[in-house]
Amino acid sequence: MPVAELRPETHPDFELEKDHLAGTVAAMIRQIEFWEDRDRQMGADLETSIILGDQAEEFAAMLSPHVHQPYFGSLKVRVAGREQTLYIGKHGFRDVKGPHTVVSWDSEVGSLFYSQALGWTPRRGSAGVIRRRRQLDVSQKTLLRVTDLYDDEQGGDTGGREEVLLRRLQEGSTAGMRDVVETLQPEQNDAMRHPAGVPVIIQGAAGSGKTTIGFHRLAWMTNADRGAHRARPEACMVLMPNRVLATYAARILPELGIERVVVTTPETWAVGLLGLEKLEVTDRTLSLLLTDRDNTRRALAWRKAKLLGDARMLDVVRTHLWNRFNAALAGQGLRETVALRGREDQVFTLDEAALAGLLRDVFAADPLDGYRAGMRRAIEALALSTLNVPEDEEASVRRQLSSPLTNLLGRIFATTTPITEARRLLGSPAELAASGLLTEREIALLGTDPLSGIPTPRRAHADVTELPLMLAVQAFTGGIGRLDGRTLEPFDHVVLDEAQDYSPLLYALLGRATRPGHITALGDMNQGMHGYKGPSSWEAVQAQLPGAQVLTLGRTYRSTRQITELGARIAATYNRAAAVQGVDRDGAEVQRYTAPAGPDGELPLIARAVKDAQDAGHTNIAIVTRRGVDADRMAEALREFDTDAQPITTQEHRFRGGLVILPVNLAKGLEFSAAIVASANADTYDESTEYERRLLYVSASRALHWLALVSTGELHPLIA
């Protein structure tokens, strides 16, 4: 059936929709003017009037950005014999005096716009039937286009949803991630609205929209409809693999109506929690994998990194700390005189055996804020109970015990810091063996140093493979979670992007740091560039997140058919997932630039490819190299060929659009209108190594519309 879209001036309902839009805009403006009029926000007294006025101004500020586009779609529904039309927008608006109410996209009713279902069974009220779904393109208070997606009077599905999607996908990339509220596809909508309170792992190929869906799910979690599972934006966190991608993606949050969400990297969050912000974090394993051609050394580094992130290490650390703290109790005790009103001074005593019993109870309770805080509470509670302290004197007794308790806890716990304790554990085969969880071969592996040839910084540093172990020490001793002032509490919700690159140990720690069931993990096992840190399968993640469910996005939306087919050919050499279906969007053929080796290498070819991409109308263009040093060198050399590409070679750089050159590890997660893969040959991407083929796949899957492959000599066999 042809798409039910007519030119604006001939669509039967265009004028009606145009009038309704004008009425909605006018109603919104009236409401904003009412809220901004302080004289109308009067309460019983001055203080109440000020509060009401401030609230009204906040409501006005929230609604104002949506006046230029009040909604993007509508639903005609039949409920209890009556028909009504509901308009769907990014921000809910109630028109108390007219028919111009707008339903928010993230509400229960808003979900009906995206689904394929025709029945409607609300939690309250009568069941209904969807008679029509309609897309309404609105910009700057002007109706541009009307597209019917479903209309039972036209025979049902019109094909309009796919047509609208293709129209959006034809648009060029931007310097930030875009929201997809207007074009959420049914499978994306189902994943985004997976029941709250259930951990979810969303597996999706490059371009399937999983990262965007994660942000939209976070916005959905903040809606009041979530009830007890509702998340406060300021109590949420998004972890992304690098700061370049974090900055690129975070720009979407204000568009989704949520701000104050922490968007950061695991490393930045970890060193902040450890209180070591000046600590330099390295990834020497990645440096070795990208530079060393010795496959034996690479395999050894890979295996050691995987073992450091093994979930068993949580109990290895716990056993180590149990032994350390019990040893520190030797000879310790407490004897303190406590003054109480109307009674003789009381003496509170604890001997070594009593302290050992309390420590055992604290370990069993496993408190969120750590053993030290748990031990303090346990001793205080015992003192209050033993001395029979009245409730109104409890604060006084805690003050009297504060200093001696601090001294005692210092003697037990003070020598334990996350960095020193993690490294002490790794340096002691006997301590590693104490839990009985590691084999002799694994203990020996942890004692090797395959990274000895990779330089280390001169100042204090830690490697990314060590950080989860240090976090485990922190979690048990000082606690783990969200700091609110001095209080440690669980995060309301955590979203993990590139989830295939986070270790099972980190998942176990995040499970402790977050409300049960409130983790959303987004990833693709077939894009694991940092697999030395990540799990071998999603089952390993599910083991750390009880009840977690894996959802698979079956379509990829980013690229044209030509680019998608090329990526599929590379991924097929190692892909363990089901085949992914691309959107049937035709585009330019993949461009291939080759020439014999010359004095300038491939620089003239890259400069020519850039010009061809610009001549084709593309402005956001990426030149993707294998290593950061290649990008730095090439950015400088390309200036001789009248090509000025902004290098993005460290996490401090930011993508602001235009022509950039960056290594594949920083390109991952970003998308560009056009991409040029430099040195796309078997010398750069070793065909015999799966990790290298993964790198090639990521490089070749960054482009939306136009892709070029460049090499002196023959192209890689998988893309020739």
Secondary structure, 3 states (H helix, E strand, C coil): CCCEECCCCCCCCHHHHHHHHHHHHHHHHHHHHHHHCHHHCCCCCHHHHHHHHHHHHHHHHHHHHHCCCCCCEEEEEEECCEEEEEEEECCCECCCCCCCCEEECCCCCHHHHCCCCCEECCCCCCCEEEEEEEEEEEECCEEEEEEEEEEHHHCEECCHHHHHHHHHHCCCCCCCCCCCHHHCCHHHHHHHCCCCCCCEEEEECCCCCHHHHHHHHHHHHCCHHHHHHCCCHHHEEEECCCHHHHHHHHCCCHHHCCCCCEEECHHHHHHHHHCCCCCEEECHHHHHHHHCCCHHHHHHHHHHHHHHCCCCHHHHHHHHHHHHHHHHCCCCCEEEEECCCCCCCEEEEECHHHHHHHHHHHHHHCCCCCHHHHHHHHHHHHHHHHCCCCHHHHHHHHHHHHHHHHHHHHHHHCCCCHHHHHHHHHCCHHHHHCCCCCCHHHHHHHCCCCCCCCCCCCCCEEECCCHHHHHHHHHHHCCCCEEECCEEECECEEEECCHHHCCHHHHHHHHHHECCCCEEEEECHHHCCCCCCCCCCHHHHHCCCCCCEEEEECEECCCCHHHHHHHHHHHCCCCCCCCCEECCCCCCCCEEEEECCCCCCCHHHHHHHHHHHHHCCCCCEEEEECCHHHHHHHHHHHHHHCCCCEECCCCCCCCCCCEEEEEHHHHCCCCEEEEEECCCCCCCCCCCCHHHHHHHHHHHCCEEEEEEEEEECCCCCCCC
